């Protein structure tokens, strides 16, 4: 399956940029060679439309099929008016003119062409994983070649659509940095997709290269090219025999969301929309009642108005509510050697792995109706590799939710997973002052009294604070929000003034980060506070970026592994 035009990098060369690290991977596919997708991939990418067309044709010929079936089982039975009209039946016309053999031959030719087209599509749809990139190429006439550099991989998503789940297939999507930068491997066998995902993430983290370099350094030898080739072959054979890398087995989820809590949380969130739907029904009924007060048929008109106006609105609200609940069911979040693994979905299951260093912002929020129950949710900004329209869709928003609803203990567990480097002092600050505050000794810079009109309800809470690790933005009194922006991954920070701001000696600030649901805007700050905030963020971001090692999160762990084994 190796492409002669693009030969794999020889394993006998010393490790260098672009070469696959020695030792191979847990799967036999991370070897720098070209491999093909699952043989049923063309069926799921284009064959399903053909099946639908065939179903429509069969549905239109239902009467003729029933007639043939009865004629075979009970010859001579007169169907009377139920007998189909031969003049309007194309199959009857073919049989009457003696063209059945030619029709069957034409059908076989069409099927052969379709099978051949599917085979060509599968034959020229390949992928390979090297030490630098994940590459996918496809097409014979119209060719495409996509590449995702491993050092810019933001995560790897595993999606199992409901039809594909029935036969054990999954779609693997390598999330890149940039718009429309994702590279999809669709489809693979589920077990194979799991192993390939682990290999991609470990290669992206630099774990294998660091582990092999540490072992070579500890042994004090540099293997010869021939020995390196033998080691690579032995590693590939061992990986094929062992199958599963037991270091990658997913532990139990650190958070469990009861189904009742999930349904209740979404129902409370949708309660205003449900109220609006019933209000629309009430207004429509009131208008209809006023117009037909003296009409004997008014009851029928009222009933028709209720069904025509209210039922679609109520059904729409409940359909949206059910879709949100179904996407959040079977939720789990757990740490793995490759990052934080989040799984959700009832019929179509999606598994997303979030490597450390790929999360640019975190927001903890609480709706007013959730407050009596102590429920919170967590959303993130991360590099999605999708276009703006795709990222703002409901499916795109689902990827940005790492905790649909949870208690305070759940929030603390999830934050410990997705922000593992946050100091303990900052974690203590989140609750007392960030989410539940302001409290005595509040460190946040908030809106002064003269700017209260900008946030009439929440001006005492609306503010910002900088620590050595992150910039914290606190908002809302009815809907509480706290946004956390790690300084090491901050894209920029700016302050500005409008004419009214200058008159009141105020300013607003904007955090520049990747696109997502977490907003980085804070308004109405004291001008001097905003300037000091800008300086603190600038100094802190430079210092944090210089110390950040999260993009190669497994390198130090892998380098220390031989010492622990010794």
C-alpha positions in Angstrom: 0.0 0.0 0.0 3.0 2.2 -0.3 2.8 5.0 -2.8 5.8 4.9 -5.1 5.5 8.6 -5.9 5.7 9.5 -2.2 8.0 6.9 -0.6 8.0 6.6 3.2 11.0 7.9 5.1 13.6 5.2 5.6 13.6 3.8 9.1 17.4 3.3 8.9 18.1 7.0 9.1 18.8 8.6 12.5 15.8 10.4 14.1 15.4 13.8 12.5 12.7 16.3 11.8 10.1 14.5 9.7 11.2 11.0 10.7 9.0 8.7 12.6 10.4 8.1 16.1 11.9 4.7 16.7 9.7 2.2 18.3 6.6 2.5 16.2 3.3 2.8 17.9 0.6 0.8 19.6 -1.0 0.3 16.2 0.7 -0.9 13.0 -0.6 2.2 11.2 1.7 4.8 12.7 4.7 3.6 10.6 5.0 6.3 7.9 3.4 4.0 5.3 0.2 4.7 3.3 -2.9 2.8 4.5 -6.5 2.6 3.2 -9.7 3.3 5.0 -12.4 0.8 6.0 -13.7 -1.0 2.8 -17.3 0.2 3.6 -16.2 3.9 3.6 -17.7 4.6 0.1 -21.0 3.2 1.2 -21.3 5.6 4.1 -20.0 8.6 2.1 -22.1 8.1 -1.0 -23.8 4.8 -1.1 -26.5 5.7 1.4 -27.9 8.2 -1.1 -28.1 5.4 -3.6 -30.0 3.2 -1.1 -32.5 6.0 -0.5 -33.0 6.4 -4.3 -33.7 2.6 -4.6 -36.1 2.8 -1.7 -38.0 5.6 -3.4 -38.3 3.6 -6.6 -39.5 0.5 -4.8 -42.0 2.7 -2.9 -43.4 4.0 -6.2 -43.7 0.5 -7.6 -45.4 -0.9 -4.6 -48.7 -1.7 -6.3 -46.9 -3.6 -9.1 -44.8 -5.6 -6.6 -47.9 -6.6 -4.7 -49.6 -7.6 -7.9 -46.6 -9.8 -8.9 -46.5 -11.3 -5.4 -50.2 -12.3 -5.5 -49.9 -13.6 -9.1 -47.1 -15.9 -8.0 -48.8 -17.2 -4.9 -52.4 -17.2 -6.1 -52.6 -17.3 -9.9 -55.9 -16.5 -11.4 -57.1 -14.3 -8.6 -58.8 -11.2 -9.9 -57.8 -8.0 -8.0 -60.5 -5.9 -9.6 -59.9 -2.2 -9.2 -56.7 -2.8 -7.1 -55.0 -4.2 -10.2 -52.3 -1.7 -11.4 -52.8 -0.1 -14.8 -50.3 -1.8 -17.3 -50.2 1.4 -19.4 -48.6 3.4 -16.6 -46.2 0.7 -15.5 -42.7 0.8 -17.0 -42.0 -2.7 -16.0 -45.1 -3.9 -17.7 -44.1 -2.1 -20.9 -40.6 -3.8 -20.7 -42.1 -7.2 -20.4 -44.7 -6.7 -23.1 -42.0 -5.6 -25.6 -39.7 -8.5 -24.7 -37.0 -6.2 -23.3 -36.6 -8.0 -19.9 -33.2 -9.5 -20.7 -31.8 -6.2 -21.9 -33.2 -4.4 -18.9 -31.5 -6.9 -16.5 -28.3 -6.5 -18.5 -28.5 -2.7 -18.2 -29.1 -3.0 -14.5 -26.1 -5.3 -14.1 -24.0 -2.8 -16.0 -25.1 0.0 -13.8 -24.4 -2.0 -10.6 -21.0 -3.0 -12.0 -20.2 0.7 -12.7 -21.3 1.7 -9.2 -19.3 -1.1 -7.6 -16.3 -0.1 -9.7 -16.7 3.6 -8.7 -16.9 2.6 -5.0 -13.8 0.5 -5.4 -11.8 3.2 -7.1 -12.9 5.7 -4.4 -11.7 3.3 -1.7 -8.5 2.4 -3.5 -7.4 6.0 -3.8 -8.4 7.2 -0.4 -5.4 6.7 1.9 -3.7 8.1 4.9 -0.4 7.9 6.7 1.1 9.0 10.0 4.7 10.2 10.1 6.8 11.8 12.7 5.7 15.2 11.5 2.3 15.0 9.9 -1.0 13.2 9.5 -1.8 13.1 5.8 -4.9 12.1 3.9 -5.1 11.9 0.1 -8.0 11.0 -2.1 -9.3 11.1 -5.7 -8.1 9.8 -9.0 -9.3 12.5 -11.4 -9.8 15.4 -8.9 -7.1 14.8 -6.3 -6.8 16.3 -2.9 -4.1 16.0 -0.3 -4.5 17.3 3.3 -1.9 17.5 5.9 -2.1 18.2 9.7 1.3 19.0 11.3 1.6 17.1 14.5 3.1 20.1 16.4 -0.1 22.0 15.7 -2.6 19.3 16.6 -5.2 20.6 19.0 -6.9 17.3 19.7 -8.3 14.2 18.0 -12.1 13.5 18.0 -13.6 10.1 17.6 -17.2 10.2 16.3 -19.4 7.1 15.9 -22.6 8.0 13.9 -25.5 5.7 14.7 -25.5 3.7 11.4 -21.7 3.3 11.6 -21.9 2.1 15.2 -24.0 -0.8 14.1 -21.1 -2.3 12.1 -18.2 -1.1 14.3 -17.0 1.9 12.3 -15.9 5.3 13.5 -14.7 8.6 12.1 -11.4 10.1 13.3 -10.9 13.8 13.0 -7.5 15.4 13.7 -8.2 19.0 14.9 -5.7 21.5 13.5 -4.9 25.1 14.3 -6.6 27.4 11.8 -9.9 27.7 9.9 -10.8 24.6 7.9 -7.6 22.9 9.1 -9.1 19.6 10.3 -8.1 16.3 8.7 -10.7 13.5 8.7 -10.0 9.8 8.6 -13.4 8.4 7.7 -14.0 5.6 8.3 -11.9 3.1 10.3 -12.8 0.1 12.4 -13.5 1.4 15.9 -10.7 -0.6 17.6 -8.3 0.5 15.0 -9.4 4.1 15.2 -8.8 4.1 19.0 -5.2 2.8 18.5 -4.5 5.4 15.7 -5.8 8.2 17.9 -3.5 7.2 20.7 -0.5 7.1 18.3 -1.3 10.5 16.9 -1.5 12.1 20.3 1.6 10.5 21.6 3.5 11.6 18.5 2.2 15.1 18.9 3.4 15.2 22.5 6.9 14.1 21.6 6.7 11.2 24.1 8.2 8.5 22.0 11.1 10.6 20.8 11.9 11.7 24.3 11.6 8.1 25.7 13.9 6.6 23.1 16.5 9.4 23.5 16.4 8.9 27.3 16.9 5.2 27.0 19.7 5.6 24.5 21.4 8.1 26.8 21.0 5.9 29.8 22.5 3.0 27.9 25.4 5.2 26.8 25.2 3.8 23.2 24.0 5.0 19.9 22.5 2.1 17.9 23.8 1.6 14.4 21.5 2.0 11.5 21.1 -1.8 11.1 20.2 -2.1 14.8 17.7 0.7 14.6 16.0 -1.1 11.7 15.8 -4.3 13.6 14.4 -2.5 16.7 11.8 -0.8 14.5 10.7 -4.2 12.9 10.6 -5.8 16.4 8.5 -2.9 17.7 6.1 -3.3 14.8 5.7 -7.0 15.3 5.2 -6.6 19.0 2.6 -3.9 18.5 0.7 -6.2 16.1 0.7 -9.1 18.6 -0.2 -7.0 21.7 -2.8 -5.0 19.9 -3.9 -2.7 22.7 -1.5 -0.4 24.5 -2.5 -1.0 28.1 -1.1 2.3 29.2 -3.9 4.0 27.2 -6.8 2.2 28.8 -9.4 4.8 29.7 -9.9 5.1 33.5 -13.4 5.6 35.0 -15.0 9.0 34.6 -14.2 11.4 37.4 -17.7 12.9 37.0 -21.0 11.1 36.8 -24.1 13.1 35.7 -27.4 11.5 36.7 -29.9 11.5 33.9 -32.5 13.2 36.1 -30.1 16.1 36.8 -29.3 16.4 33.1 -33.0 16.5 32.0 -33.9 18.9 34.8 -31.0 21.3 34.0 -31.9 21.5 30.3 -35.6 21.8 31.1 -34.9 24.7 33.5 -32.7 26.3 30.8 -35.5 26.0 28.2 -38.2 27.1 30.6 -38.3 30.7 29.3 -38.7 29.5 25.8 -41.5 27.1 26.8 -43.1 30.1 28.5 -42.8 32.2 25.3 -44.4 29.3 23.3 -47.4 29.1 25.6 -47.7 32.9 25.7 -47.9 32.9 21.9 -50.6 30.3 22.1 -52.5 32.4 24.6 -52.2 35.6 22.5 -53.4 33.7 19.4 -56.4 32.3 21.3 -57.3 35.7 22.7 -57.2 37.3 19.3 -59.3 34.5 17.8 -61.8 34.7 20.7 -62.3 38.5 20.2 -62.9 38.0 16.5 -65.5 35.2 16.8 -67.4 36.1 19.9 -70.7 36.1 18.0 -69.9 33.3 15.6 -71.5 30.0 16.3 -68.5 28.2 14.8 -66.1 30.0 17.1 -65.1 26.9 19.0 -63.8 25.2 15.9 -61.9 28.3 14.9 -60.3 28.6 18.4 -59.3 24.9 18.2 -57.8 25.4 14.7 -55.9 28.5 15.9 -54.5 26.6 18.9 -53.4 23.7 16.8 -52.0 25.8 14.0 -50.2 28.4 16.1 -49.3 26.8 19.4 -48.6 23.2 18.5 -45.7 24.0 16.1 -44.1 26.4 18.7 -44.3 23.9 21.5 -43.1 21.0 19.4 -40.1 23.1 18.2 -39.1 23.9 21.8 -39.3 20.3 22.9 -37.5 19.0 19.8 -34.6 21.4 20.5 -34.7 20.4 24.2 -34.5 16.7 23.4 -31.7 17.2 20.9 -29.6 18.9 23.6 -30.4 16.2 26.2 -29.6 13.4 23.7 -26.2 14.9 22.9 -25.3 15.2 26.6 -26.4 11.7 27.7 -23.7 9.1 28.5 -21.3 11.9 29.4 -17.9 11.0 30.8 -14.6 12.8 31.4 -11.4 11.1 32.4 -7.6 11.6 32.3 -5.5 9.6 29.9 -1.8 9.7 28.9 -2.9 11.6 25.8 -4.9 14.2 27.5 -8.4 14.7 28.9 -10.9 12.4 27.2 -14.6 13.6 26.9 -17.3 11.3 25.6 -21.0 12.1 25.1 -24.0 11.2 23.0 -26.8 8.7 23.1 -27.2 7.5 19.5 -24.2 9.2 17.8 -21.3 9.0 20.3 -18.5 11.5 20.1 -15.2 11.0 21.9 -12.9 14.1 22.1 -9.4 14.1 23.5 -8.1 17.5 24.7 -4.3 17.6 25.1 -3.0 20.0 27.7 -1.9 23.3 26.2 -4.7 23.4 23.7 -7.3 25.0 25.9 -7.2 28.8 25.6 -10.1 29.9 27.9 -12.4 28.3 30.4 -15.7 29.7 31.7 -17.7 28.4 34.7 -21.3 29.7 34.7 -24.5 29.2 36.6 -28.0 30.1 35.5 -30.4 31.7 37.9 -32.8 28.7 38.0 -29.8 26.4 38.7 -28.8 28.3 41.8 -31.1 26.5 44.3 -29.6 23.2 43.2 -25.9 24.3 43.2 -25.4 23.4 39.5 -22.7 24.8 37.2 -21.5 24.3 33.7 -18.0 24.6 32.1 -17.3 25.7 28.5 -13.9 26.2 26.8 -12.3 28.0 23.9 -10.0 25.8 21.8 -8.6 25.6 18.4 -11.4 23.9 16.4 -9.9 23.8 12.9 -13.4 24.5 11.5 -14.9 27.4 9.7 -16.8 30.1 11.6 -20.2 28.7 10.5 -19.3 25.1 11.5 -17.9 26.2 14.9 -21.1 28.2 15.7 -23.4 25.2 14.9 -25.0 23.2 17.7 -22.5 20.3 17.1 -19.6 22.8 17.2 -20.9 24.2 20.5 -21.1 20.7 21.9 -17.4 20.3 21.5 -16.9 23.4 23.6 -18.8 22.1 26.6 -16.7 19.9 28.9 -19.3 19.8 31.7 -23.0 20.2 30.8 -24.1 20.4 34.4 -22.4 19.5 37.7 -22.0 20.3 41.3 -19.2 22.3 42.9 -17.2 19.1 43.5 -17.7 18.2 39.8 -16.4 21.6 38.7 -13.3 21.3 40.9 -12.5 17.8 39.4 -12.9 19.0 35.8 -10.9 22.2 36.4 -8.1 20.0 37.9 -8.1 18.0 34.7 -8.2 20.8 32.1 -6.1 23.3 34.0 -3.6 21.0 35.8 -1.0 23.8 36.2 -3.2 26.2 38.0 -1.7 27.0 41.5 -3.7 26.2 44.6 -3.9 29.8 45.6 -5.7 30.6 42.3 -8.2 27.7 42.8 -9.1 29.0 46.2 -9.7 32.4 44.7 -12.2 31.1 42.1 -15.0 30.3 44.4 -14.9 32.9 47.2 -14.3 35.9 45.0 -14.8 34.7 41.4 -18.0 32.7 41.4 -19.7 33.6 44.6 -18.2 37.0 45.3 -17.6 39.8 45.8 -16.6 39.1 49.3 -14.5 41.0 51.9 -11.1 41.9 50.5 -12.2 41.5 46.9 -9.1 41.7 44.6 -11.1 42.3 41.4 -11.0 45.7 39.7 -14.6 46.5 39.1 -16.8 49.3 37.6 -16.7 52.4 39.8 -19.9 53.9 41.1 -20.1 56.6 38.3 -20.2 53.9 35.7 -23.0 51.9 37.2 -25.3 52.5 34.3 -23.2 50.3 32.1 -24.2 47.2 34.1 -27.1 48.4 36.3 -27.5 45.0 38.0 -24.0 43.6 38.1 -21.7 46.6 38.2 -20.3 45.6 41.6 -19.3 42.1 40.2 -18.2 43.1 36.7 -14.4 43.2 36.8 -11.0 41.6 36.2 -8.0 40.3 38.1 -4.6 39.1 37.1 -2.6 36.3 38.8 0.8 34.9 37.9 -1.1 32.1 36.0 -4.2 33.6 34.5 -6.4 36.6 33.8 -9.8 36.2 35.5 -12.9 38.0 34.2 -16.0 38.0 36.5 -19.5 38.9 35.2 -23.2 38.7 35.9 -25.3 38.6 39.0 -28.4 36.9 37.6 -26.3 34.6 35.4 -23.0 34.2 37.1 -19.9 33.7 35.0 -16.2 33.5 35.6 -13.8 33.3 32.6 -10.2 32.0 33.1 -7.6 32.9 30.4 -4.2 31.2 31.0 -1.5 33.8 30.4 0.8 31.3 28.6 -1.8 31.0 25.8 -3.1 34.5 25.6 -3.1 35.9 22.0 -3.3 39.5 23.0 -4.9 42.1 25.3 -6.0 45.6 24.5 -7.7 48.6 26.1 -9.8 51.3 24.5 -11.8 54.5 25.2 -14.8 56.0 23.6 -15.9 59.6 23.9 -18.2 58.9 26.8 -15.5 56.8 28.5 -13.0 59.7 28.3 -15.5 62.0 29.9 -16.0 59.5 32.8 -12.3 58.5 32.9 -13.3 54.9 32.1 -12.0 52.3 29.7 -12.9 48.9 28.4 -10.6 45.9 27.8 -10.6 43.0 25.4 -8.8 39.7 25.6 -7.8 38.4 22.2 -8.0 34.6 22.0 -9.3 31.9 19.7 -12.9 31.8 18.7 -15.3 30.2 21.1 -18.2 30.7 23.5 -16.0 32.4 26.2 -16.0 36.2 25.9 -13.0 38.2 26.8 -14.6 41.7 27.0 -14.9 43.7 30.2 -16.3 47.3 30.3 -16.4 50.3 32.5 -13.1 49.9 34.3 -11.3 52.8 35.9 -8.9 54.2 33.3 -5.8 53.8 35.6 -6.9 50.3 36.6 -7.2 49.4 32.9 -3.7 50.7 32.1 -2.3 48.8 35.1 -4.2 45.7 34.0 -2.6 46.0 30.5 0.9 46.2 32.0 0.4 43.3 34.4 -1.0 41.1 31.6 1.8 41.9 29.3 4.5 41.1 31.9 2.7 38.0 33.1 2.1 36.6 29.5 5.8 36.9 28.6 6.9 35.2 31.8 4.2 32.4 31.5 5.0 31.7 27.8 8.7 31.4 28.6 8.0 28.7 31.2 5.2 26.9 29.4 5.9 23.3 28.3 2.3 22.2 27.8 2.6 21.7 24.0 5.0 18.8 24.6 3.1 17.6 27.7 4.5 14.1 27.7 8.1 14.9 27.0 9.2 15.3 30.6 7.1 12.3 31.7 8.6 10.1 29.0 12.1 11.2 29.7 11.6 10.3 33.4 10.1 6.9 32.6 13.4 5.0 32.2 14.6 6.3 35.5 11.5 5.1 37.3 11.8 1.7 35.6 15.4 1.4 36.8 
